[in-house]
Amino acid sequence: MNIQVDLTESNNILEGYIGGEIDAHTAPVLRGKLENYQSHQGLEAELDLSDVNYMDSTGLGVFVAFYKSVNSNGGHVKLKGLSVRLKRLFDITGLGDIMDIESVGKEGN
């Protein structure tokens, strides 16, 4: 498994760093950690994906589920630091128009 997930929550603000690969093997780790926070009322989550070098549809599913849950509880999710390739994955699926995403414009997987 090649994933790093560091999450810190204080005063209903969740700051996260996610690095490595998000695929069918590592997504359950990410999902498990995010699930600890997704039902918090009014959670403001900002997740840094600048060191994610690969993500497949399983990873997209984890972020969609987290986004929907946080949103339904009056919160907000921002994904930041996405490579061009990762941002394109969200855009192709239409999620780039729905989710708050900030890319860094660097090439990556």
C-alpha positions, 0 to 999 in steps of 0.5 A: 500500500502506498498512501499517506493520510494525515487529518487534523480537526479543530473547531470543526475545521478539518485539514488533511494531507493525502499522498501516494496512490489512491486505488482499489487497494488503498482507497479503503484506508482513505475512506475509513479515515474520512468517515470519522469526520463526514457526519460532523455538522458544518464541517469545513474540510480542506484536503491537500492532494498535491502529492497524490501521484495516481488515482483511479475511479475507486478514489473518485468514489471515496471523495464523492461519498465524503463530499455528499455526506459533508454537504448534506450536513451543511459543510464544505469540502475543498480539494487543493493542490491537484495535478493537471492530470488529477484535475482532468479526472474530476473534470471528465466525470463532471465533478470538477463543476460541482466540487470546490477544486484548486489545482496547482497546474503541475503535470503528474499522474 
